[in-house]
Amino acid sequence: MGKIHWVGTGLSSIPGLRRLAKGGQELRVWNRSLEKAKSLVGDLTKEIYKFDIKKLESHISNDDIIVSMLPGEWHVPIAKLCIERGAHFVSSSYISEEMSALHSYAVEKNVCLVNEVGLDPGIDHLMAHYLVNDYKNSESYDVGNEIEFFSYCGGIPKNPNKFCYKFSWSPTGVLKALKSQARSIKNFKELITERPWHQVEKFSIPNEDKEIFEVYPNRDSLPFIKQYNFPNDWKVKTFVRGTLRNVGWEKAWQEVFAQIDALDIEKDFGELQNMSKDLWERNAYKKDEPDRVVLNVSLRASKEQVTTYDKSYLLDAWGDERGTAMSRLVSQPVSLAVEDIDKSEIAPGVSAAPQSSKLVNQWLEKIGKEAQTLRLIQKV
């Protein structure tokens, strides 16, 4: 392995970064705030630099691995540097069209550009691949079955509050997401949801308490039908990737919904920033206050209204002495991607979380140690 360059030491970075540092690899840390990075990982490495893309470029060598935990607009420029320098790239973010366009160049240069290796997207992909492969190899498999797929994930307060949510960082991104359209499949038809609060439903997770949450479709679920290797002839009744919130969220956020609906995000950016500042002041996590992450991925098959296959993966984690649940579950899969690139377990080109049964099982086993609960539940 060359050097590891970890760029960005925000709240979702530290556990995975520290894991790699303790593994003995040559590590360089880059951050926009030098003092912040030193306070977080200065005990592990002295190679800490103030982030500047030109300076980063001058330090990248062949076979280095660059981890970008910066905002999304930085990923493609850094990935392009990696291709030019023969280095590899890792991020936890969704694969953009611009990133996808780099695939053939990365393959030509034998460079891995690995994305979607965080919590969601990331761990949810691993669970989905496991369930799809398991179903295909089960006695229940029948091309005539109707398929229902659900994937819901949410970062929520461990101790619920009246607002039914707390912020780990600036609320601006959450507010912008409320303006986003979502696509999913419901009753065999494409469902377009213009705003999240238009399609809020109750959803029970399969834990001992059968906890109920509010859920809604998030982003565009449809491309993941192909990514999860659903054959074209499957009868897909339901397919949704969505967000999970504590019960009461829809009611508690009514005023926020009304304000957001009336805003033009580009023209009214100042007003959006004022909303974000106000929400942060009233609903930010306090020091050492525990967060919680719940992720439930389910695959169900039925024929003539008789369920023949029904399995779910459930992850439930909360903040403890190891750090927040969110930081552990975003950054640890990133560190696993770095290690598997070094072992040549990941093919060159643009890719998301691994699909092979070998890596899926290995990653889920290691990730399970970061959660209070990670288990496979069989209902049928």
VOGU-3710 file (C-alpha; in Angstrom, 3 decimals, decimal comma):
1> mgkihwvgtg> 0,000/0,000/0,000  1,044/3,551/-0,629  0,118/6,301/1,791  -3,415/6,904/3,014  -4,574/10,509/2,706  -7,683/11,085/4,835  -9,234/14,391/3,816  -11,747/15,884/6,257  -12,025/15,256/9,992  -15,679/16,106/10,548
11> lssipglrrl> -17,979/14,335/12,972  -18,455/11,293/10,707  -14,734/10,661/10,200  -12,938/9,953/13,420  -13,572/6,277/14,369  -12,605/4,945/10,930  -9,655/7,296/10,702  -8,366/6,221/14,097  -8,864/2,556/13,185  -6,615/2,914/10,141
21> akggqelrvw> -4,044/4,924/12,085  -3,820/2,209/14,726  -3,353/-0,396/11,988  0,118/0,906/11,299  -0,446/2,254/7,784  1,337/5,403/6,669  -1,307/8,062/7,173  -1,596/11,727/6,262  -4,538/13,779/7,481  -5,861/16,851/5,690
31> nrslekaksl> -8,451/19,265/7,043  -9,612/22,815/6,446  -9,036/23,536/10,146  -5,539/22,454/11,111  -6,032/22,911/14,848  -9,234/20,865/14,858  -7,531/17,952/13,118  -4,599/18,080/15,524  -6,943/18,009/18,521  -8,746/14,927/17,152
41> vgdltkeiyk> -5,927/12,754/15,807  -2,724/14,494/16,806  -1,940/11,620/19,151  -1,838/9,197/16,204  0,057/11,063/13,506  2,117/14,200/13,132  1,475/14,296/9,374  -1,465/16,687/9,526  -1,864/19,340/6,833  -4,204/22,201/6,068
51> fdikkleshi> -6,306/21,120/3,100  -5,489/22,736/-0,217  -6,176/20,739/-3,364  -2,989/21,902/-5,078  -0,917/20,905/-2,077  -2,733/17,581/-1,860  -1,987/16,972/-5,542  1,730/17,473/-4,958  1,714/14,817/-2,216  -0,183/12,073/-4,103
61> snddiivsml> 1,859/9,163/-5,460  1,087/5,943/-7,314  -0,966/3,443/-5,246  -1,856/5,989/-2,556  -5,440/5,904/-1,299  -7,289/9,191/-0,845  -10,377/9,241/1,385  -12,632/12,253/0,840  -14,931/13,084/3,743  -15,423/16,584/2,373
71> pgewhvpiak> -18,696/17,999/0,965  -19,805/16,339/-2,267  -18,560/19,022/-4,635  -14,954/18,014/-3,841  -15,274/14,326/-4,715  -14,987/14,494/-8,503  -12,013/16,937/-8,544  -10,147/14,727/-6,076  -11,097/11,557/-7,981  -9,691/13,108/-11,167
81> lciergahfv> -6,418/13,798/-9,343  -6,337/10,157/-8,306  -6,698/8,980/-11,896  -3,907/11,315/-13,023  -1,596/10,135/-10,239  -2,470/6,437/-10,284  -3,984/6,628/-6,814  -7,266/5,248/-5,477  -10,278/7,129/-4,129  -12,862/6,395/-1,424
91> sssyiseems> -15,933/8,335/-0,277  -19,133/7,541/1,587  -21,256/9,695/-0,746  -23,698/8,729/-3,491  -22,224/8,185/-6,958  -22,979/11,255/-9,055  -23,292/11,275/-12,848  -19,956/13,103/-13,007  -18,312/10,363/-10,919  -19,858/7,615/-13,085
101> alhsyavekn> -18,397/9,288/-16,165  -14,884/8,593/-14,806  -15,355/4,811/-14,844  -13,610/3,938/-18,125  -10,689/6,282/-17,370  -10,256/4,704/-13,938  -10,301/1,179/-15,400  -7,706/2,197/-17,995  -5,436/3,518/-15,230  -6,141/0,540/-12,914
111> vclvnevgld> -7,564/2,910/-10,306  -10,401/2,195/-7,870  -12,973/4,951/-7,277  -15,082/3,518/-4,449  -18,162/5,382/-3,236  -21,321/4,639/-1,210  -19,414/2,921/1,602  -20,906/4,710/4,584  -24,083/3,945/6,516  -26,769/4,871/3,977
121> pgidhlmahy> -25,576/4,504/1,296  -23,227/1,692/2,280  -24,251/-0,739/4,988  -27,761/-0,803/3,517  -26,259/-1,996/0,210  -24,467/-4,869/1,958  -27,706/-5,986/3,592  -29,606/-5,747/0,308  -27,027/-7,827/-1,562  -27,086/-10,465/1,164
131> lvndyknses> -30,890/-10,756/1,087  -31,155/-10,844/-2,703  -28,467/-13,546/-2,979  -30,037/-15,513/-0,129  -33,477/-15,390/-1,735  -32,150/-16,419/-5,157  -30,521/-19,476/-3,569  -33,518/-20,407/-1,401  -36,160/-23,055/-1,983  -38,708/-20,222/-1,995
141> ydvgneieff> -37,340/-18,719/-5,194  -39,920/-18,529/-7,959  -39,897/-16,071/-10,835  -43,666/-15,810/-10,396  -43,402/-14,436/-6,861  -44,321/-10,872/-6,022  -41,389/-9,037/-4,440  -41,479/-6,374/-1,734  -38,268/-4,589/-0,760  -37,948/-2,012/2,023
151> sycggipknp> -34,833/-0,171/3,190  -35,306/2,458/5,887  -32,529/4,250/7,754  -32,476/7,127/10,198  -30,259/8,959/12,628  -32,493/9,900/15,564  -32,080/11,014/19,188  -31,517/8,138/21,618  -33,629/10,125/24,079  -36,611/11,446/22,055
161> nkfcykfsws> -37,384/15,182/22,205  -40,480/17,201/21,265  -39,016/18,086/17,873  -38,462/14,349/17,202  -34,998/15,074/15,821  -31,612/16,540/16,724  -28,793/17,853/14,563  -25,173/16,659/14,649  -24,104/19,354/12,169  -25,610/22,269/10,244
171> ptgvlkalks> -29,317/21,691/9,410  -28,909/23,261/5,959  -28,489/19,914/4,172  -31,540/18,424/5,890  -33,626/21,450/4,931  -32,527/21,287/1,284  -33,425/17,580/1,169  -37,011/18,458/2,096  -37,356/20,083/-1,341  -36,239/16,918/-3,144
181> qarsiknfke> -38,487/14,667/-5,196  -38,395/10,924/-4,534  -39,247/7,912/-6,725  -40,205/4,459/-5,522  -42,511/1,572/-6,462  -45,803/0,951/-4,695  -48,438/-1,569/-5,804  -46,372/-2,352/-8,946  -46,438/1,312/-10,079  -43,913/4,108/-9,960
191> literpwhqv> -44,685/6,516/-7,141  -43,381/10,085/-7,338  -43,285/11,922/-4,024  -42,804/15,669/-4,459  -42,131/16,345/-0,756  -41,232/13,882/2,042  -44,222/14,852/4,176  -46,588/13,850/1,346  -45,855/10,139/1,874  -45,231/9,581/5,597
201> ekfsipnedk> -46,266/6,130/6,802  -45,942/4,103/9,997  -43,386/1,294/9,944  -42,639/-1,360/12,573  -39,082/-2,705/12,884  -38,596/-6,355/13,842  -37,036/-5,879/17,273  -38,397/-7,278/20,532  -40,513/-4,180/21,176  -41,832/-4,009/17,584
211> eifevypnrd> -41,034/-0,289/17,671  -42,995/1,910/15,325  -41,441/4,772/13,381  -42,474/7,225/10,689  -40,887/6,615/7,285  -40,927/8,242/3,857  -39,284/7,621/0,439  -35,907/9,251/-0,064  -34,227/10,263/-3,349  -34,671/8,016/-6,398
221> slpfikqynf> -34,982/4,362/-5,372  -35,435/2,978/-8,882  -31,763/2,757/-10,031  -31,061/0,497/-7,062  -33,302/-2,219/-8,486  -30,542/-2,849/-11,019  -27,737/-2,205/-8,528  -29,191/-4,877/-6,222  -29,290/-7,342/-9,136  -33,038/-7,767/-9,409
231> pndwkvktfv> -33,688/-9,711/-12,654  -35,845/-7,901/-15,206  -38,575/-10,530/-14,949  -39,174/-10,128/-11,198  -42,641/-8,868/-10,294  -41,711/-5,947/-8,077  -44,709/-4,885/-6,018  -42,802/-2,571/-3,646  -39,325/-1,097/-3,804  -38,431/1,789/-1,551
241> rgtlrnvgwe> -35,321/3,209/0,038  -36,348/5,755/2,611  -35,740/7,739/5,765  -36,817/6,753/9,264  -37,900/9,193/11,988  -39,385/8,975/15,474  -43,191/8,942/15,662  -44,433/12,511/15,881  -41,872/13,891/13,426  -44,454/14,777/10,775
251> kawqevfaqi> -46,548/16,756/13,261  -43,577/18,410/14,989  -42,133/19,640/11,685  -45,308/21,152/10,199  -44,035/24,712/10,585  -40,701/23,786/8,993  -42,485/22,102/6,062  -44,592/25,199/5,432  -41,540/27,485/5,480  -39,515/25,214/3,195
261> daldiekdfg> -42,379/24,793/0,734  -42,576/28,563/0,315  -38,820/29,003/-0,249  -36,858/29,138/-3,467  -33,630/27,482/-2,265  -31,409/29,480/-4,623  -33,077/32,890/-4,332  -33,932/32,679/-0,627  -30,627/31,181/0,551  -30,250/33,811/3,266
271> elqnmskdlw> -33,617/32,884/4,734  -32,656/29,212/4,539  -29,482/29,973/6,492  -31,486/31,814/9,143  -33,802/28,805/9,492  -30,784/26,546/9,777  -29,180/28,709/12,479  -32,391/28,815/14,508  -32,907/25,042/14,308  -29,286/24,432/15,279
281> ernaykkdep> -29,557/26,643/18,340  -32,734/24,888/19,528  -32,120/21,291/18,496  -28,402/20,460/18,365  -26,977/17,513/20,255  -25,392/18,488/23,542  -21,905/17,298/24,429  -21,902/13,528/25,098  -25,647/13,257/24,399  -26,218/9,853/22,745
291> drvvlnvslr> -27,557/9,583/19,223  -29,171/6,505/17,721  -29,069/4,882/14,290  -31,722/2,430/13,082  -31,393/0,611/9,745  -33,868/-2,023/8,588  -33,603/-3,748/5,191  -36,257/-6,346/4,285  -37,035/-8,621/1,350  -40,363/-10,434/1,098
301> askeqvttyd> -41,660/-12,781/-1,610  -45,218/-14,039/-1,944  -47,459/-15,870/-4,373  -51,236/-15,875/-4,389  -51,150/-13,841/-1,151  -49,046/-16,478/0,644  -45,655/-15,267/1,893  -42,905/-17,742/1,019  -39,795/-15,732/1,948  -39,478/-12,936/4,510
311> ksylldawgd> -36,122/-11,930/5,960  -34,833/-8,675/7,400  -31,536/-7,216/8,533  -31,810/-4,938/11,557  -29,090/-2,618/12,803  -29,621/-0,620/15,982  -26,796/1,414/17,476  -26,332/4,355/19,795  -23,614/6,638/21,003  -21,314/5,374/23,750
321> ergtamsrlv> -17,729/5,726/24,930  -16,561/4,827/21,391  -18,229/7,921/19,925  -21,523/8,616/18,214  -23,350/5,834/16,413  -23,404/7,919/13,241  -19,641/8,485/13,200  -18,873/4,813/13,827  -21,245/3,520/11,179  -20,277/6,020/8,474
331> sqpvslaved> -16,502/5,903/8,900  -15,853/2,235/9,678  -17,084/0,955/6,267  -14,880/3,632/4,688  -11,873/2,172/6,500  -12,827/-1,338/5,338  -12,893/-0,109/1,720  -9,376/1,275/2,142  -8,130/-2,083/3,419  -9,793/-4,076/0,637
341> idkseiapgv> -8,428/-1,806/-2,084  -4,973/-2,542/-0,684  -5,720/-6,296/-0,821  -6,893/-5,987/-4,464  -10,317/-7,233/-3,402  -12,049/-4,366/-5,241  -11,950/-4,043/-9,015  -10,744/-0,882/-10,765  -13,342/1,641/-11,877  -16,232/3,407/-10,202
351> saapqssklv> -18,051/1,178/-7,729  -20,281/1,203/-4,647  -20,244/-1,028/-1,553  -19,142/-4,567/-2,483  -21,555/-7,158/-3,841  -19,553/-10,379/-3,490  -20,771/-12,713/-0,752  -17,240/-12,928/0,635  -16,853/-9,192/1,221  -20,495/-8,656/2,205
361> nqwlekigke> -20,176/-11,236/4,978  -16,779/-9,962/6,116  -17,927/-6,347/6,248  -21,180/-7,098/8,065  -19,317/-9,145/10,671  -16,895/-6,292/11,367  -19,585/-3,607/11,258  -21,656/-5,614/13,720  -19,049/-4,876/16,379  -19,837/-1,161/16,049
371> aqtlrliqkv> -23,566/-1,595/16,730  -25,456/-2,727/19,800  -27,602/-4,881/17,478  -26,954/-6,267/14,017  -28,872/-9,399/13,181  -30,650/-11,281/10,448  -34,296/-12,009/11,230  -36,266/-14,726/9,469  -40,053/-14,396/9,597  -40,902/-17,150/7,085
//
